[in-house]
Amino acid sequence: MVTNITETLAKFSAELKYEDVPENVVHEIKRLLLDLTGLALGSLELDKGRIAVELARKIGGKPEATILGTGEKVSAQEAAFANGELMHSMDYNAILPPMYIGPFVTPATLAIAESRKASGKTFILALTLANEMASRIGVSLGSFRSRSGAPIRSYGVGFDAFGAAIGAGKIMGFDREKMSDAMGLAGYFAPVPCHTKYMNTPNNGVMKFGAAGWTAQGGVTAAMLAEMGERGDRSVLDGDYGFWAMNGSQSCNWESITKNLGKDWNVLQGKYKSLPCDGAFQSPLIALMKLIEKNDLKPEEIKQVTVKVEALGLSPQFMSRTIENNVDASMSFPYNIAVVAHRIRVSPVWQARSTFERRDIIEFMEKVKFDVYPVAEESRRQEIEIEKKPYINRRPSLVEVAARGKLFTQDNEFVKWLSVETPGYSATDTDLIEKFKVNVENVLKGKRVQTAIDAIMNLEKIGDVNELIKTLVR
């Protein structure tokens, strides 16, 4: 039985200094922040983001931190909630091992950094810890699928609660004991492991497989309570009854939590999304884009689209053809095929009500059929079961389009920005900057866009995070 994990992470988090963080890690944290803030601004008019902002306004509280894009200040807890929901709204954010982390931990850290007038360096340090600690704890719990490909009955992203509390606690200057208290409280605040339930229940609202806003808000609350002297469970990660058991996990890989801590950085394994939808969709969507462009196919010419993809892409959640909100749009495979067939520009418009209520797109979804692609399943088996990689690099897919009395076919093997092991497929700084520009174009105008980019990419030079916040509002 391992009994010192909580203390080890709390001590490391309390003692880490900005100078201890390698330059490439600092740079990656800024890239992650650029991506997330762009997504927050791009989600202001989408269902999930809009409702979260309305709730934060209604609850209000002491004006401590800003709802991104709006310039309105609410309590730190409510800002963390609203910004978390905004960042997670489009399912367009980066993936760190083992899953999504940024939208859950960044809003808590940002809210406290703004309210405490932290420097850019302090904010970077806290964000580094928030992402790294959540990732290490999350990896120890395993994946949402077994190596054979079967879904794990109990899986969730509650591990992000620790990152949210640690990031906030670092801004507050916590020592080892207070950091342990914040972690202990956060572990008890963590949401239930609802990922598998979500994936098997189509059209179940906008909370998705994990509530980013609620988790971020909980992280702020945990840190504030610890600062006020409330004791948390200082053994929350440890032993036979630790968080892994609380989370319903089958086991815990203790070594992955602390191995080479401060030397190897999980945050450097981040993968970004080039399309605003689930990662399982992206390979066939890219194939369809290539096929349509090469043959100049019009949607009205297309009689049927057959998509052959990895079995994960055929989960019940993904097969829904009923779109009631922007989250349904991000999670519906037939819908995203229809959007690509109609050549909708890659932007938040993919999930706008004006798009998913279009009659032609709704009708096109009925033309789409799916099947498991044996090549993809063999590739997954090779990489996950045999090579024992932590994630899939190759994502083979095949798209067949019946049009003009012919059958057009296009396969695809690697995914832009997700197949990071393959040269030429990682997201460059220029790629992420262009993505940011598209996402914020309805919020930031003219020179303000470049001002925001410069503030983020030179964050270590900022003396007060409020200077950054001012660049991210209308």
N, C-alpha and C positions, 0 to 999 in steps of 0.2 A: 504494500500500500504506500503510495507517494503522498507525503504530508506537507511539503514545503513549497508547492508551486505558487500559491497566492503570495506568500512572502517574497519569493524570488522575483516575481514580476513587479510587485509593489516597490521593492528596493531598487530594481533596475530603472523603473519609470521615474521614481523620485530623484535618482542621482544622475540620470543622463543629462548631458549638457549639449548645447548646440554644436560646440566644437567636436563632439564625439560622433556627429552624424556625417557620413561621407557625402561629398559633393554630388555624386550621382543620385543619392537618395533624396537630398534636398531638391534637386531638379525634378525628380519624379513626383514628389509631393506637390510641387507647383503645377505640374502638368495635370495631376489629378484634380487640384483645386480649380484650374482653368476649365476643365471639362464639366465639373459639377456646378459651378456658378453659371456657366452658360446654359445648362439644362434647367436650372432653377428659373432663370429669366425667361426661357423659352416655354415654360409650363404655366405661366401666370394666367393664361386664358383657357387652359385645359381643365377638364372637370375636377380631377383629383387635386391639382394645385389650387384652383380657384376656391374650392370649398374649404381647403385648409387655411387659406389666407382669410376668408370670411370668418372662420371660427376664431382664429388668433386675434382678429380685430374685435370680435365680440367679447372675448374674455379679457383682452387688453392687459391690464396690470401696470406696474411701474415701468415707464419707458426706458428700458435698458439696452435693447438690441433690436436690430432692423430686420424687417421682412424684406428680403432681397427683391430688388426691382421697384418696390413701392416707395421706399423712403420712410415708411411708417415704423415707429418704434413701439414695442410691446415689452412684456417681461421677457427675461432670458429664456424661460421655459417655453413660452408661446412662440418666440422667434425660432427656437430650435425645432419646435413641432412644425411650424409652417414651412420653414426652409427645408426640413427633411422630406416632407411630402412633395414639395416642389422639385427637389433634386431627384426623387425616385419616381416621379409621375410618368415619364415616358419610357421607362425601362431601357434607357439609352446610356446608362453610366458604365464606368469601367468595372471589370471583374478582377478582384484580387483573390488569391487562394483563401478559402475554398469556394467563395461565392461573392455576393455583393456586400461591400463594407462602407464605402465612401458616404452614401446618403444617410447612413445610420449614425456615423461617428463625427463627420465633419460639422454638421449644424450645431451640435452641442459645444464643440471646441470653439467654433466661430462666435457663438452667442456670448460665451464667457470672455473670449478674447476682446470682443468689442466692448462689453460692459466694464471690463477691467483695464481698458486702454493698453492692452499688451502690445509689445513690439512685433514687427514682422518676424524676427528671428525666434522669439518665444512662441509665436503662433505656429511656425514651421515645425519647431521641436515638438510641440504638443500634438500637432496633426500626425507627425511621424509616429509617435507613440500610439496614438489612437488607432491608426491603421494597422501598425505592426502587431500590437498586442491582440487586437480583435482577430487578425489573420491567424496568428499562432494558436490561439485558443480554438478558433473555428476549425483549423486543419486537424487538431487533435481529436475532433469529434467524428471525423470521416466525411464522406461525400453523401449527397442525397440519393445516390444510386450505389448498389453493391458493384463489385468488380465484374459480376456476371451481367450487370445491366438492369437488374430488378430494383424497383424503388424501395428505399428504406421506409419502414412504416412511420417512424417518428424522426422527423428532421425539421430543423428551423434555423433561423439566423439570430437567435437570442444571444449568441456569443458577442454580437456587436454591442450589446449593452455595456460590456466591460470597456471596449474602446471609447465609447462615448463618455463614460465616467472618468477614465484615465486622462483623456484629452482635456476635459474640463478641469480635473484636479491638477494637472501639470500647470495650466495657466494660473491656478490659485496658489501654486507654490507648495503643494503638499509634501510632507515628509513621508517616510515609509509607512508609518502607522495610519495616517489619515488616508493615504492612497489605498491601503488595505481595507479601510472602512468604506471608502467610496466603491471599491470593487465588490465588497460584500453586499452592500446595499443594491448595487446594480444587478448582481446576480439574482437577487430576489425580485427585482423589478422586471427582469427579462421576460419578453413575451413567450407564450407556449410555442412548441415546434409545429407550426401549421403548414409547412411547405407541401408535404405529401397530400394533405387534405385539399389544399388549394389547387394543386395540379390535377386532382381528380374531380373537381367540382366547377364546371364552367359557369360563367356569369354570376360570380359570388361577390360582387362589389368591387371597391377600388383599393382595399387594403393590401392586395397582392399576397405574396408568400411571407411577408413580414412588414410590420408597420414601422417605416423609417422615422416618421415624425414622433410617434409615441416612444420609440427607443431613444431617440436623441433627447427628447424632453425628460425621459427617465434618467439619462446620464447626467443632465444638468441638475436635476433634483437630488440624485444620489450624492453628487459632489457638494452641493450646497448643504445638505444635511450633515455630511462628514465634516465640513468646515465648521458647522455649528456645534460639533461635538457628539453627534449621534454615532453610536458604535454599529459597525456592520459585521457580518460574518467573515472574520479574517482567515477562515479556512475554506472559503466558498468553492475554490477550485480543487480542493484536496480530497484524497481518500475515496473510499467505497461509496460515499454518499454525496460526493462533490457535484459540481455543475454538470458534468457529463451524465451522471445518473439523473439529476433533476431534469435534464433536457431529453431524457428518453433514449440516449445514445446506447449503442450496443457495447461499446468499449471506449477506452480513452488511450490515445497514443501520447503518453506523458512526455516522452523524449522530444517530440516535435514542438512542444511548447517552449522549452528552454535551450534546445540544442543550438550552439554557436550564437547565443543571444548577444546582439551588439556587433556581430561579425557578418553573419548572413542576414539579408533583409528580404522578407517576403514582399515588401512593397515594390521591389524591382521586378516582380513577376506579373505585374498588372497587364491586363489586356483591355483594349478599348473597343467600343462598338462604332461601326461606320453607318449603321442603320438603326432607326428608333423602334426596335422590336426585340423579341427574345433571340438569344444567340443561336438557337437551333434552327431558326428560319433563314439565317443570313446566307448560308451557302447556296441553297436553291434560289433565293431571291437574286443573288448576284448572277447565277446562271441564267435566270429569266431576263434580267436586264441586258446581258450580253446577247441573248437570242433575239430579243425585240429590237435592239439597236442594229444588229447585223442584218436583220431581214426586214426592218422597218415595218413591223407588224402593228396593225391598229387593233384596239380592243374589240371593235365590232366584227373584225375578221376572224377572231379566235373562237373556235367552237368548243374546245376543251383543253384544259391544262392538267397534265398528270405529273405530280411531284413525287419523286422517289428519294427518301431521306432516311436518316437514322431513326430508330424506333422512338427515341425520346421525343422527336418532333411530332409524334402521333398521340401524345398524351391527351386525355379528354379535354383539359383546359384549352389546348391549342386548336382543337377541332371545331370549336363553336363558330357558328355563322350568325349569331345574334350579337349585335354591337350596340350597347346602351351607353357607354362612356368611353373615355380615352384609354382606360386600362384594358377594357375588352378589346379595343382596337390594337393595342400593343401585343396582346396575347392570342389573337386569332390568326392562325396560319392562312386560312382562305382569304381573309380580309387583306392581309399584307400582299398576297399574290395579286389580288384585284387592284390594289394601289399601284403596284409596280406595272401591271398591265396597262394602266391608264396614265403611266408616266408622270405621276405626281412627284414633284420635286422633293428630294430628301430634306425634310425640315419638320418642325412641329406641326405643320399642316397635315402630315400623315395621320395625326390623331385628333384633328379638329372636328367638331361636330359638323361643320359645313362639308367635310369630306366623307365621314362615315355614314351620313344620312343621305348621300347621293344615291339616287335610284339606280343609275348605271353600275355603280360599284357594288351595291347590294345584290343586284341581279347577276353580276359577273361571278360572285362567290359560288354560285350554284354550278358553274362550269369547272370548278377545281376538284380534282380527285387526288388521293394520296395512297402511297404504298411504302412499305419498308424496303430500303435499298440494301441488298445483301453486301455490297461492297463497303458501305458505311459501317455495317455491323461488324464485318471482319476487321476493318480498320480500327474500330473502337476496341475490339478484343485484343488486337495486336498491341495497341498502345497502352491500354489500361491493365489488361490481365497478364500479358506476357512481359512487356517492357516496364510495367508498373509505373507509368507516368502519372503525375497528379492531375493531369487534364489532357483533353484530346487536342492534338495539333491539326491533324488532317480531318476534314469534314466533308467527305465525298457526297455528292448528290447528283441527281439526274432529273432534268425537266424535259417533258415532251409536250409540244404544242400542236394541236390539230388546227390548221388554218389553210385557206386557199386550196382545199382539196389535198393537202400534203401533211406530212408529219415532220415537224422541225424538232431537233433534239439538241440539247446542250448539257454537258456535264461540268462539274466543278469540283475541285479537290481542296483548295485552301481558301481561307476566308480573310478578307481585308481586315487588318488590325487584330484579328483573333488568332491567326496561325503564326504566333510570334517566333516559333522556332525556325521558321522558313525565311530566309533572307528576302527582304523586299515587302514583307507583309506586316511589319510593325508600324504603328502610328508614329509619324515624325512630329516634331514641334509644329511644323507648317500645317500638317494635316489637322492637328487639334486646334490650331488657331483659326483655320478656315471653318471648322465645325462650330467653334464658339461664335464666329461672326454670323453664321446663318441662324443659330439659335437665339441670338440676342437682337436681331435686326428690327424687331417690332418694339423693342424697349429702349435700346441705346441708339442714338443717332449721331452721324457724322464722326467727329474726332473723338467722341466719348468712347467709341468702341476700342480704338487703339489705346486710349488712356487706361481703360480697364485692363487690357492685355498687358500693357507695360507694368501696371501696378502689381499684377499677379506674378509675372515672370521676373520681377525684381523685388519680390516681397521682402527679402532679407534686408533691404535698404530702408524700409518703412519704419518710422519710429512709433507709430500708433496705428493699430488695425483700422481705426475709424477712417483713416485716409484711404484705405482700400475700399471700405464700405461705400464711401461717397462716390466711387467710380462705378458702382454696381446698382445704381438707382436711376430712375427716369430723370 
